[in-house]
């Protein structure tokens, strides 16, 4: 009986030591997380910044030509703010 308990404790400590030694196995990522992170990087990276600049410039030209209302312009600005502030917004509620 005592030998079984010692063996169980040794096995338990050994498996815990393996998890500490190889944290990659303990905290493995789901296979789709890399793809989703790539999408997030495109949506908040330099490509998105350039597209946002072009959108604001096109919005200004459309407003000068009288083809865009203030309400539509504010919705474009709000959309851009939400895209770039999404990570901060989610972090507030994720804690």
Secondary structure, 3 states (H helix, E strand, C coil): CHHHHHHHHHHHHHHHHHHHHCHHHHCCCCCCHHHHHHHHHHHHCHHHHHHHHHHHHHHHHHHHCCCCCHHHHHHHHHHHHHHHHHHHHHHHHHC
